[in-house]
Amino acid sequence: MAAAAAAAARAVPVGSGFRGLRRTLPLVVILGATGTGKSTLALQLGQRLGGEIVSADSMQVYEGLDIITNKVSAQEQKICQHHMISFVDPLVTSYTVVDFRNKATAVIEDIFARDKIPIVVGGTNYYIESLLWKVLVSTKPQELATEKVVDRKAELEKEDGHILYKRLSQVDPEMASKLHPHDKRKVARSLQVFEETGISHSEFLHRQHSEEGGGPLGGPLKFPNPCILWLHADQTVLDERLDRRVDDMLAAGLLEELRDFHRRYNQKIVSENSQDYQHGIFQSIGFKEFHEYLITEGKCTPETSTQLLKKGVEALKQVTKRYARKQNRWVKNRFLSRPGPNVPPVYGLEVSDVSKWEESVLEPALDIVQSFIQGHQPAATPIRMPSNETENKRSYHMCDLCDRIIIGDREWAAHIKSKSHLHRLKKRKRLDSEAASTFESQSNSPDCVVELKEKEAPGQQGQELKSSI
């Protein structure tokens, strides 16, 4: 009977419906830097598999700024059902990853309950992690997760950062040792956990790691059959693509969108000098980069306005490329070089040449997902980077030169080779050399020699007197 059921599961064709075979259905997760075509692949897989798409983008949850946050169009949303897009008021600044996790998890479970495949797509690392692993701490039961819970963290963030860090060091020294004293948001979150539960944040994490299926990087997987696809491209190709993408945004009406959003939601806040580009949709890449242009438009010369616009465009291109690199580093660190029982395999798809999308991206992706549906190993080989098993992934390092706390041997090795660290090291050596030269020149000056002789004279006279006696 079991063999017959397994054979039936393997025989399920794509798009035929999966009634009664819910356990074999995968949670498809599409990873990749911005500009690699994640949304395009998600839409194509959703159409062919009859799946539904769950956005894991921290900025797309907010209403507005559709162009800058690269939301799928209304027409594309009609082709395939999308979730977790444009449902939070843009003035809300207290929406957290816990709020996202709670809502998105319920959405995924509902999709599974209707015998469909959920396709998670997005570039916000911690949002994706919250859906894959049990990695978050809920300080209140979900049904009681009200604004009061969020407000406590917000209130803590208003306090002095040094005081917050000192307080965390007293109640949870282990967590404090893993956080930078200046990382007020994470420090406040750990304090919130302790204050509202009476249990330290680090103890919560230890409990998650020790659960069955857990590991050194987090708790057990939330869903049993994750299928991870990583879209990656040559860095030079991706950089050029991202520059063109910004130009396309401008052609699609980006400036009009920014002006309208600034007028409706940001202008009054700026006039009150209470603008915060660190929370909510206001931290979106592409909005704060145009701050000077937006607040001075119509109040300065056309030449100045043009220069500020050009400055904003260049800043947007640069920060977008930096963000893409950060997204790829996360995939490599979290999935590829971190072997463990709770880290699922990742299947790479090369997207540098979009003219070969069908044969190099879509068809392989469909083959991989079908293998997961049918319950057998894909023909494709998952990507794995070499890893040093003896490295300490939680070691503590303090770089006084850069004023940074670095966690993990690999991260520390990367830091001391980084451009920023080497630049500071070179600067420190130059200053030390100049200081030594200055001291030496001062020591050898006539005035200094006379002064030293005068200071030495009493002692020398004493020595002569003692000798004569």
C-alpha positions in Angstrom: 0.0 0.0 0.0 2.8 2.4 0.9 4.6 1.6 -2.3 1.4 2.3 -4.3 1.0 5.6 -2.6 4.6 6.6 -3.2 4.2 5.6 -6.9 1.0 7.7 -7.1 2.8 10.7 -5.6 5.6 10.4 -8.1 3.1 10.2 -10.9 1.5 13.6 -10.1 1.9 15.9 -13.1 2.5 19.6 -12.7 -0.7 21.6 -12.7 -3.0 18.6 -12.2 -3.9 19.5 -8.6 -2.5 18.0 -5.4 -5.5 16.8 -3.4 -4.5 14.4 -0.7 -0.8 14.8 -1.2 -0.2 17.9 0.9 2.8 16.3 2.7 4.7 16.1 -0.5 4.2 19.8 -1.5 7.2 22.0 -1.1 7.5 25.5 0.2 9.3 27.1 -2.7 11.6 30.0 -1.8 13.3 32.1 -4.4 16.4 33.9 -3.2 18.6 36.4 -5.0 19.9 39.9 -5.1 17.6 42.7 -6.4 17.5 42.8 -10.2 18.1 39.0 -10.7 14.5 38.3 -11.8 13.0 36.7 -8.7 9.6 38.2 -9.3 9.6 37.0 -12.9 10.5 33.4 -12.0 7.9 33.4 -9.2 5.2 34.5 -11.6 6.1 31.9 -14.1 6.3 29.1 -11.5 3.0 30.3 -10.0 1.3 30.1 -13.4 2.6 26.7 -14.3 2.2 25.1 -10.9 -1.0 26.7 -9.9 0.8 28.2 -6.9 0.4 31.5 -5.0 3.1 34.0 -4.3 4.0 35.3 -0.9 6.1 38.5 -0.9 8.9 38.6 1.7 9.9 42.3 1.1 9.9 44.6 4.1 9.0 47.6 2.0 6.4 46.1 -0.2 4.1 45.5 2.8 3.4 49.2 2.8 0.9 51.1 0.6 2.6 53.5 -1.8 6.0 53.9 -3.5 5.1 51.1 -5.9 7.9 52.0 -8.4 10.7 52.5 -5.9 9.9 49.2 -4.1 9.5 47.4 -7.4 6.1 45.9 -6.7 4.5 43.6 -9.3 1.8 45.4 -11.4 -1.9 45.0 -10.8 -2.1 43.0 -14.0 0.6 40.6 -12.8 -1.2 40.2 -9.5 -4.3 39.1 -11.5 -2.4 36.5 -13.4 -1.2 34.8 -10.1 -2.5 35.4 -6.6 -0.1 37.5 -4.5 0.0 38.0 -0.7 1.7 40.3 1.7 1.7 43.4 -0.6 0.4 46.9 0.1 -1.6 46.3 3.3 0.1 48.5 5.9 -0.5 52.2 6.2 2.7 54.1 5.2 2.5 56.2 8.4 2.9 53.1 10.5 6.5 52.8 11.7 6.0 50.0 14.2 5.4 47.1 11.9 7.9 44.4 12.8 9.3 41.1 11.4 7.3 39.3 14.1 4.1 40.9 12.7 5.1 39.8 9.3 6.0 36.3 10.4 2.6 35.8 12.1 0.6 36.9 9.2 2.7 35.3 6.4 2.9 32.0 8.2 -0.9 31.9 8.4 -1.1 32.7 4.7 1.3 29.9 3.8 -0.6 27.4 6.0 -3.8 28.4 4.2 -2.3 27.9 0.8 -1.1 24.4 1.8 -4.6 23.7 3.2 -6.0 24.4 -0.2 -3.5 22.0 -1.8 -1.5 24.7 -3.5 2.1 25.5 -3.5 3.3 28.7 -1.7 6.1 30.5 -3.5 8.0 32.9 -1.2 9.9 35.5 -3.1 11.7 38.6 -1.7 15.0 40.1 -0.8 14.5 41.0 2.9 16.8 38.4 4.6 15.3 38.4 8.1 11.7 38.2 6.7 12.7 35.0 4.7 14.5 33.6 7.7 11.4 34.1 9.9 9.4 31.9 7.5 12.1 29.1 7.1 13.3 28.7 10.7 12.0 29.1 14.2 14.3 32.1 14.9 12.1 34.8 16.5 10.9 35.3 20.0 7.3 36.4 20.5 7.1 38.3 23.7 3.3 38.1 23.8 0.8 35.5 22.6 -0.1 36.2 19.0 -3.7 37.1 19.8 -2.4 39.7 22.3 0.3 41.2 20.0 -1.0 44.7 20.2 0.6 48.1 19.7 1.6 48.0 23.4 4.1 45.3 22.6 5.7 47.3 19.8 5.6 50.5 21.7 7.9 49.2 24.4 10.7 48.6 22.0 10.0 52.0 20.4 10.2 53.6 23.8 13.5 51.9 24.6 15.0 53.1 21.4 14.4 56.7 22.5 16.8 56.2 25.5 20.5 56.7 25.4 22.2 53.9 23.6 25.1 53.5 26.1 22.6 53.2 29.0 20.6 50.6 27.1 23.7 48.6 26.3 24.9 48.7 29.9 21.5 47.5 31.1 21.5 44.7 28.6 25.1 43.7 29.7 23.7 43.3 33.3 20.6 41.2 32.4 21.9 39.3 29.4 25.7 39.6 29.1 25.8 36.8 26.5 23.6 38.7 24.1 25.3 42.0 24.8 28.6 40.4 23.8 27.2 39.6 20.4 25.8 43.0 19.7 27.5 46.3 18.9 26.9 48.9 21.6 25.7 51.3 18.8 23.1 48.8 17.4 20.3 50.4 19.4 17.5 48.6 17.6 18.8 45.1 18.4 19.8 46.1 21.9 16.3 47.5 22.6 14.7 44.3 21.2 16.8 42.1 23.5 15.8 44.2 26.5 12.2 44.1 25.4 12.3 40.3 25.4 13.7 40.2 28.9 11.4 42.8 30.3 8.2 41.2 28.9 9.1 37.6 29.6 11.5 37.6 32.5 13.8 35.3 30.3 16.9 36.5 28.6 17.0 36.7 24.8 20.0 34.4 24.7 18.2 31.8 26.8 15.3 31.8 24.4 17.7 31.2 21.5 19.4 28.4 23.3 16.1 26.7 23.8 15.3 27.0 20.1 18.7 25.7 19.1 18.3 22.6 21.4 14.9 21.7 19.9 14.7 18.7 17.7 15.8 19.7 14.2 17.5 22.8 15.6 21.1 23.7 15.1 23.8 26.3 16.0 22.3 28.9 13.6 18.6 28.6 14.7 15.7 26.5 15.6 14.1 23.8 13.5 12.6 24.4 10.1 9.0 25.7 10.2 8.0 23.7 7.1 9.3 20.2 6.4 9.9 20.4 2.6 11.6 23.7 1.6 12.8 24.0 -2.0 15.3 26.8 -2.2 16.3 28.4 -5.6 19.0 31.0 -5.8 19.2 33.3 -8.8 22.8 34.7 -9.2 24.6 36.6 -11.9 28.0 37.9 -12.7 28.6 41.0 -10.6 29.6 43.3 -13.5 26.5 42.2 -15.4 24.3 42.7 -12.4 25.7 46.2 -11.7 25.0 47.3 -15.2 21.5 45.8 -15.0 20.8 47.7 -11.7 21.9 51.0 -13.2 19.5 50.5 -16.1 16.8 49.5 -13.7 17.1 52.9 -11.9 16.9 54.6 -15.3 13.8 52.6 -16.1 12.3 53.6 -12.8 12.8 57.3 -13.7 11.2 56.7 -17.1 8.2 54.9 -15.4 7.4 58.0 -13.3 9.7 57.7 -10.2 10.0 61.4 -9.6 6.2 61.9 -9.7 5.8 59.1 -7.3 8.4 60.5 -4.9 6.9 64.0 -5.1 3.4 62.8 -4.4 4.5 60.6 -1.5 6.6 63.4 0.0 3.6 65.8 -0.2 1.1 63.4 1.3 3.2 61.8 4.0 6.6 63.4 4.6 6.4 67.2 4.1 4.7 68.0 7.4 7.1 65.6 9.3 10.1 67.3 7.8 8.8 70.8 8.6 8.5 69.7 12.2 12.1 68.4 12.2 10.9 64.9 13.2 11.7 63.0 10.1 13.0 59.5 10.7 14.5 57.5 7.8 15.2 54.5 10.0 11.7 53.1 10.4 8.8 52.0 8.3 8.6 52.7 4.6 10.6 55.9 5.0 13.8 53.8 5.2 13.0 52.4 1.7 16.0 52.5 -0.7 15.3 55.3 -3.1 13.3 57.6 -0.9 15.8 59.1 1.5 18.3 59.4 -1.3 16.2 62.2 -2.8 15.6 64.0 0.5 17.5 67.2 -0.5 15.9 67.3 -3.9 12.4 66.9 -2.5 12.6 69.5 0.3 14.3 72.2 -1.9 12.4 71.7 -5.2 10.9 75.0 -6.1 12.9 76.8 -3.5 16.3 76.9 -5.3 17.6 77.7 -8.7 16.9 75.2 -11.6 20.7 74.5 -11.8 20.8 73.6 -8.1 17.7 71.4 -8.4 19.2 69.6 -11.4 22.4 68.9 -9.4 20.5 67.6 -6.4 18.4 65.3 -8.7 21.6 64.0 -10.3 23.1 63.4 -6.9 20.0 61.5 -5.8 20.0 59.3 -8.9 23.7 58.4 -8.4 23.1 57.7 -4.7 20.2 55.4 -5.6 22.4 53.5 -8.1 25.2 53.1 -5.6 23.1 52.0 -2.6 21.1 49.6 -4.8 24.4 47.9 -5.9 25.6 47.8 -2.3 22.4 46.2 -1.2 22.6 43.6 -3.9 26.0 42.6 -2.7 24.7 42.4 0.9 21.9 40.1 -0.2 24.3 37.7 -1.9 26.6 37.7 1.1 23.7 36.6 3.2 22.8 33.7 0.9 26.5 32.5 1.0 26.9 32.9 4.7 23.5 31.6 5.8 23.0 28.7 3.3 26.1 27.8 1.3 29.0 27.9 3.9 27.0 26.9 6.9 26.5 23.1 6.8 24.1 21.9 9.4 21.0 19.8 10.0 18.6 22.7 9.7 20.0 24.4 6.6 18.3 23.1 3.5 20.1 22.7 0.2 20.2 25.5 -2.3 19.9 25.1 -6.1 21.6 27.8 -8.1 20.3 29.3 -11.3 22.6 31.4 -13.5 20.7 34.5 -14.7 23.5 36.6 -16.3 22.3 36.0 -19.9 18.5 36.8 -19.9 18.3 35.7 -23.6 18.8 32.1 -22.2 16.2 32.5 -19.5 14.0 29.6 -20.7 16.7 26.9 -20.8 19.0 28.2 -18.0 16.5 29.4 -15.5 12.8 28.5 -16.0 13.1 24.9 -17.2 15.7 23.9 -14.5 13.6 25.5 -11.9 10.5 23.6 -13.0 12.5 20.3 -13.0 13.7 21.0 -9.5 10.3 21.9 -8.0 8.7 18.9 -9.8 11.2 16.6 -8.1 10.3 18.0 -4.7 6.6 17.5 -5.5 7.2 13.9 -6.6 9.3 13.2 -3.6 12.7 12.4 -5.1 16.1 14.0 -5.3 16.5 16.6 -8.1 18.9 15.8 -10.9 20.6 19.2 -10.3 23.3 19.3 -7.7 22.8 21.8 -4.9 25.5 24.5 -4.3 27.8 24.2 -1.4 30.7 26.4 -0.5 33.7 24.9 1.3 33.6 25.5 5.0 36.0 25.1 7.8 34.4 22.8 10.4 36.7 24.0 13.1 35.8 27.6 12.8 33.9 29.3 15.7 30.8 30.9 14.2 30.0 32.7 17.5 33.5 33.9 18.5 33.6 37.5 19.8 36.1 40.0 18.3 36.3 43.7 19.0 38.1 45.9 16.4 39.1 49.0 18.4 40.4 50.6 15.2 37.0 50.5 13.5 34.9 50.5 16.7 33.1 47.3 15.6 32.2 44.1 17.3 32.6 41.1 14.9 31.0 37.8 15.6 32.5 34.6 14.1 36.0 33.6 12.9 35.0 33.8 9.2 33.5 37.3 9.7 36.6 38.5 11.6 39.0 37.2 8.9 36.9 39.0 6.3 36.8 42.2 8.4 40.6 42.5 8.8 41.0 42.2 5.1 38.3 44.7 4.3 39.0 48.0 2.6 37.6 50.0 5.4 39.8 48.3 8.0 42.9 48.4 5.9 42.3 52.1 5.2 42.0 52.9 9.0 45.1 50.7 9.7 47.1 52.7 7.1 45.9 55.9 8.5 46.7 54.9 12.1 50.3 53.8 11.1 50.8 57.2 9.3 49.7 59.1 12.3 51.8 57.0 14.7 54.8 57.6 12.3 54.2 61.4 12.3 53.8 61.4 16.0 57.1 59.5 16.5 58.9 61.9 14.1 57.6 64.9 15.9 58.7 63.5 19.3 62.1 62.7 17.9 62.6 66.1 16.4 61.5 67.8 19.6 63.8 65.6 21.7 66.8 66.6 19.5 66.1 70.4 19.5 68.7 72.7 21.4 66.0 74.0 23.7 65.0 70.5 24.7 68.6 69.4 25.2 69.3 72.4 27.5 66.1 71.7 29.5 67.1 68.0 29.9 70.6 69.0 31.1 69.1 71.4 33.6 66.8 68.7 34.9 69.7 66.2 35.1 72.1 68.7 36.8 70.9 68.3 40.4 71.1 64.6 40.1 74.5 64.7 38.6 75.8 67.1 41.2 74.5 64.8 43.9 76.4 61.9 42.3 79.6 64.0 42.3 79.1 65.0 45.9 78.4 61.5 46.9 81.6 60.3 45.2 83.8 62.9 46.9 82.5 61.9 50.3 
